[in-house]
Amino acid sequence: AERAAAAAKAAAGGATDPLVEEAALFASAQELTLGSGEGQHFVILGAGLVGALAGVVLARKGFKVHIFERYSDIRSIPSSGRSINLSVTSRGLRAIRSLGGGIYEEVLEKLCTRVRGRIIHMPSGDALFQRYGKDDSECNYSVSRFDLNKYLINLAQTNGAEFYFNHQLSETSDFSSSDVV
């Protein structure tokens, strides 16, 4: 559907980069104002990809961010050689692009590998290459979850987020009431 809309727009003379269009849509979304950020604290549970990314965004908006993670700091764990990669599409990179400041380019250049298609092994034994886009200009990206997570944790910490590793949420934590926790 997205490709068809882009083709229709291109035929009408308005061809643009789909990533630029997605970034524009993201930027035009109505902003939810939570306060000035000064002196307000956010607690994030989990220092995974989403927690670290949320920490970057909130810290950049001026909030005091505290990120609690039940496991030890993954940055201190040596890579075991085992890779669990993520396949990232242009839509998946939108959150990284919205951070600005060259971070999108740095992630693509240092952490991602272009993936132009996949190999399908047929029952007959033949291998069939299936392209992800119409040509080599369209691709997905492969990124190490481990490396991306380390990068986002470092970025959040650089922007002022505080991390508390080896802190597990206890059964006595009560988030069900309307009281401030």
N, C-alpha and C positions, 0 to 999 in steps of 0.2 A: 504494500500500500504506500509506504514511504517513497519507494523507488518510482512508482507510478505518478505520485504527486510531484516529485522532482522532475520527472520527464515532462509532465504537463506544463510545469513552470518554465522549464528550459525551452519548450516549444513556443511558449508565449513570449520568449525573449527575456526572461528573468532568471537565467541560470546563475546559481550561486553554489558555494561550497556547503554541503549538507551539515558539516560540523559547525559552521558559522551560523547557519539557520537554527540548529539545536541550541547553541549558546545564546542566541538572541531570544528564543522562546523561554529559556531558563531565566535569563536576565529580566524578561518582561513579566515574570510571574509576580503576583502580589506579595509584598514582603510582610511578614508577620512580625510586628514589633513587640519584643518582650520587655523592653526597658532600655535604659541608656547603656547598660553593661557595666557601668562604674560601680564597683563594690558588690555586684550580684554574682553569685556563685552557681555553677552548674556541676552536678555530679553525674558522671557517666560510668555505667557499669559495663566493663569489658573494654580491653585495649586491642580488639581485633580491627579489621579493616574499617568497619562502620564507626566504632567507638573512636578510633584514632582520627578518622576524617572529620567526625563531628567535633572532636577536640580542636582541630585546626580551625574550622569555621568559627566556632564560638570564641576561641581565644583571639582570633583576628577581629572579632566584633567587640572586643573589650571585656568580655566576661572572664571571671576567674574560674578556671576549669580544673576539676579534680577527676582523674580517671583511675578507677579501681579495677584491678585485674587479679583473678584468683591464682593465676599461674605466674611463674617467674618471668623476668624480662627476656623476650625472645632475642633481643639484640646480643645477649650474652651467651646464647646457644650457638655453638659452631654448626655450620651447615653440614648435614650428614650425607650430602650427595643425593639424597632422595628428593625429587622435585614434585610438588603438587602445583601445577600451573593452572592459571585461570585463562579462559578464552574471553577476551574483552572486545566488544564491538564499539562502534563510535558512540552509541548511546551510553555505554558503560563508562566511557571516558569523559562524559559531560561533567560529572562532579569534579573531576580533576581539573578540567579546563576552567571551570568556574572559579577556581582558587586564584587564577591569574598569576602574574609575576614570573612567568616562564616555567612554572612547575609542570604544566602539561607537556611542554617540549622536553623538559628534563626527564620526565617519566618515560616518554616515548623513546628518547635517545638512549637512556642508560638502563632501563629496566625491561622494555618490551621488544619482542621479536615479531616481525610481520608474518602473518599466516595468510597465504593467498587462496588456499583451498584444502581439500582433504582427499585422501585415497580411499576408495571403496573397493573392498575385495569381493569380487563376484563369486558365486558358487562354482563357476566354471574354472576358477583359478586366475582369471584375468583381473588386472587392477585398473580401476577407472578413476581418473582425476576429476573432482568436482570443484569448480571455482566458487569462491564465496561472493564474487562480484562479477560485473560484466567484463572487466579486464584487470590488469595488475594495479590499476589506480585504486581499486576497491579491495579492502582486505579487513581481516580481523587482526587482533594482536594477542600474543601469548605473553603472560607475565607471571613470574614466580610469586605466589601468594606470600611466601616467607619474606622475600625481598621487598615487595610492595608494603607489607605490614611494617617492616623495620623502617622503611622510608617515611611512612606516614607518622609513626611514633616519633621519629627524630624531628619531623616537621612540626608536629603538635608541641613537642617540648621546646623547640626553638621559638615558637610563638607564645610560650608562657604556660602551657598546660602542665600540670603537676601529675605525675604518675605514682601510684601506690601498688606495687606488685606484691604477690603472695598475700592478697587480702580477699578472703572469700566472704560472700554475703551470708550472714548467719540466719538461722531459722527464727531468731528473735526480731529481725528487722521487720517493721510494720509499715508497709506502704499502702495499706488499705484505708487508712483514715484520712480525713481532710487536714490533719495537723501537719505543720511543717516538720520535716524529718531532719 
